[in-house]
Amino acid sequence: MTQSVPPNSADRWRLAFRYSYPIALGYLPAGIAYGVLMSAAGLPVWLSAAMSLLVYSGAFQYAAVALLSGGAGVAAMSFNAFVINLRHVFYGLPLLDALPVRRWERWYSIFALTDETFSVLTTLPKALRTALMSRIALLNQLYWLAGTLAGALIGAGLTEWIPHLDFALASLFVILAYEQYRANRAWWPCALAVLAFIAAGSIAPQYLLFAAVLLCAAVIVLRSLLWKPGAAS
């Protein structure tokens, strides 16, 4: 079933909110957890907000809490950001043909592409995807920023009532992975991730995440080169 693109900007915003509000249910608590962890590490509210505005990478932001509080240098921060966000390269490729026409919307949509935004956009027809991409991305970032500010203002005391807040984002990823499997019924990405993690633990345990991501990327590229849909039955 296809859906026409609303000609009115207000209608597009309403439609973007309808598609994105389920993400708010995950981003608000995960953002609050991030803000609380930043506060517990003794980092200022403005830095928490700046990270969610200018970096906007949930997994790296969680990892950056320990790096920032430990005084990590620019090189260490940059390397960790590169490794953790390397998966976004593969997220962006299927959406290149659907990027908005206006330049600022294109650049912002590329910057604000997250796992959750990708999951929403790939369920839409191409025309609707193009029309709503920047709006959905912006709403999702606002949800994350609102959660971050709330958590940073609540402060570290929340960790005494709700322990293990740093697991909130991991839980969100598990839910997204499950929903993607239910939608596509593709088991091989899950198997690939598990096997790559095991192999990376044996080959380079000190660079576990980086090695696992590289192994997954290599297999995905090799599969795209060798496997042609419909070539064989």
Residue pairs with C-beta under 8 A, 6 or more apart in sequence:
2 125
3 125
3 128
4 127
5 12
5 127
5 128
5 131
6 12
6 15
6 131
12 131
12 132
12 135
13 135
15 128
15 132
16 132
16 135
16 136
16 139
17 139
19 120
19 124
19 132
19 136
20 120
20 136
20 139
20 140
20 143
23 116
23 117
23 120
23 139
23 140
23 143
24 139
24 140
24 143
26 116
26 172
26 175
26 176
27 116
27 140
27 143
27 144
27 147
27 172
28 143
28 146
28 147
28 150
29 147
29 168
30 58
30 144
30 147
30 168
30 169
30 172
31 52
31 143
31 144
31 145
31 146
31 147
31 148
31 150
31 151
32 147
32 148
32 150
32 151
32 154
32 158
33 147
33 151
33 165
33 166
33 168
33 169
34 48
34 52
34 58
34 61
34 62
34 65
34 147
34 148
34 151
34 168
34 169
35 45
35 48
35 147
35 148
35 149
35 150
35 151
35 152
35 153
35 154
36 151
36 152
36 154
36 155
36 156
36 158
36 159
36 165
37 62
37 65
37 151
37 159
37 165
37 166
38 47
38 48
38 51
38 65
38 68
38 148
38 151
38 152
39 45
39 48
39 151
39 152
39 154
39 155
39 156
40 155
40 156
40 159
41 65
41 66
41 68
41 69
42 69
43 65
43 68
43 69
45 149
45 152
45 153
47 68
48 148
48 149
48 151
48 152
49 145
49 148
49 149
49 152
51 61
51 64
51 148
52 61
52 141
52 144
52 145
52 148
52 149
53 141
53 145
55 61
55 64
55 81
56 111
56 112
56 114
56 141
56 144
57 81
57 84
57 85
57 114
58 114
58 144
58 169
58 172
59 84
59 85
59 169
59 173
60 80
60 81
60 84
60 85
62 166
62 169
63 80
63 84
64 77
64 80
64 81
65 166
67 76
67 77
67 80
83 209
83 210
83 213
84 209
86 213
86 217
87 115
87 213
88 113
88 114
90 217
90 220
91 113
91 115
91 118
92 110
92 113
94 122
95 109
95 113
95 118
95 121
95 122
95 129
95 133
97 126
98 121
98 126
98 129
98 130
98 133
99 105
99 106
99 109
99 110
99 130
99 133
100 106
100 109
100 130
100 131
100 133
100 134
101 130
105 133
105 134
108 134
108 137
108 138
109 133
109 134
109 137
112 134
112 137
112 138
112 140
112 141
113 137
114 137
114 140
115 173
115 176
116 140
116 172
116 176
117 136
117 137
117 140
119 176
119 179
119 180
120 136
120 140
121 129
121 132
121 133
121 136
122 129
123 183
124 132
151 158
158 165
159 165
177 190
181 187
181 190
192 216
192 219
192 220
193 212
193 216
196 212
196 213
196 215
196 216
196 219
197 208
197 212
199 211
199 212
199 215
200 207
200 208
200 209
200 211
200 212
200 215
201 208
203 211
204 210
204 211
